[in-house]
Amino acid sequence: MNESLRVPQLYKLGQERHYFSYRIFWKWVALSIYHGIIIFFGCNFGFRGIITTDGKTDGLWFASTTAFSCIIHLVTMKLVVEIIFLNWIVILAGGVSVAFYWLFVIVFNTHAISSVFQPQLDNVYFRMFSNIQFWIAIVLLPIIALIPDATMKYYQMLYWPTISDIAIRNRRNLKDRITTDEDILDACKSNKSTVKGNG
């Protein structure tokens, strides 16, 4: 049976505005601004002065398409940080969406397609793939941008866990051996007192 049915106290989090409030809204806005700063400056300054094999300097399209690709990875990784239940369906959906993005840009980047829709994108991604700085940016920038998110999430779950966090932890630890709402509430109370005692 679902824990939320066995422990109606889990619904209090929504009533107490734990999931959405002005503070949470502005926290997400501040984090998104930080993400944007890391991606923008990382791509613009990281690729400054790169010279292609034909002697040209890559400019706006090279940096902006790299930044957009970093954002796709960042958003997918942000979902992993924030999600409560990480299972194969979520991992598959995230993997397929990222794979579809890369498949689309590779097709869109070919001369036949880009010349019709966006001539400036012609072979931009293929040039990016041959650049080591692109691969460093696409891997490192989303991770650097998500350090505050992951840190705050981990710190909150470790030192200020909600009844929902504790119920999820107990469910994983006990492998569904909790069968009644009293068992879950007792486990939540004992975990919360242990956390307070350690803090």
DAHUHU-V887987 format. One record per backbone hydrogen bond with DSSP energy under -1.0 kcal/mol. CO is the residue of the C=O (numbers start at 1). NH is the residue of the N-H. If there is no record, write none. Layout:
BEGIN
co = {CO & CO}
nh = {NH & NH}
END
This chain:
BEGIN
co = {2 & 3 & 7 & 8 & 9 & 11 & 12 & 13 & 14 & 21 & 22 & 23 & 24 & 25 & 26 & 27 & 28 & 29 & 30 & 31 & 32 & 33 & 34 & 35 & 36 & 37 & 38 & 39 & 40 & 41 & 42 & 43 & 47 & 50 & 52 & 56 & 59 & 60 & 61 & 62 & 63 & 64 & 65 & 66 & 67 & 68 & 69 & 70 & 71 & 72 & 73 & 74 & 75 & 76 & 77 & 78 & 79 & 87 & 88 & 89 & 90 & 91 & 92 & 93 & 94 & 95 & 96 & 97 & 98 & 99 & 100 & 101 & 102 & 103 & 104 & 105 & 107 & 109 & 110 & 111 & 113 & 113 & 114 & 118 & 119 & 121 & 123 & 124 & 125 & 128 & 131 & 132 & 133 & 134 & 135 & 136 & 137 & 140 & 141 & 142 & 144 & 146 & 147 & 148 & 149 & 150 & 151 & 152 & 153 & 154 & 155 & 156 & 162 & 163 & 164 & 165 & 166 & 167 & 168 & 169 & 170 & 171 & 180 & 181 & 182 & 183 & 184 & 185 & 186 & 187 & 188 & 189 & 190 & 191 & 192 & 193 & 194 & 195}
nh = {6 & 7 & 10 & 11 & 12 & 15 & 16 & 18 & 17 & 25 & 26 & 27 & 28 & 29 & 30 & 31 & 32 & 33 & 34 & 35 & 36 & 37 & 38 & 39 & 40 & 41 & 42 & 43 & 44 & 45 & 46 & 47 & 50 & 58 & 55 & 52 & 63 & 64 & 65 & 66 & 67 & 68 & 69 & 70 & 71 & 72 & 73 & 74 & 75 & 76 & 77 & 78 & 79 & 80 & 81 & 82 & 83 & 91 & 92 & 93 & 94 & 95 & 96 & 97 & 98 & 99 & 100 & 101 & 102 & 103 & 104 & 105 & 106 & 107 & 108 & 109 & 110 & 123 & 114 & 115 & 116 & 117 & 118 & 121 & 122 & 124 & 127 & 128 & 129 & 131 & 135 & 136 & 137 & 138 & 139 & 140 & 141 & 144 & 145 & 146 & 147 & 150 & 151 & 152 & 153 & 154 & 155 & 156 & 157 & 158 & 159 & 160 & 166 & 167 & 168 & 169 & 170 & 171 & 172 & 173 & 174 & 176 & 184 & 185 & 186 & 187 & 188 & 189 & 190 & 191 & 192 & 193 & 194 & 195 & 196 & 197 & 198 & 199}
END
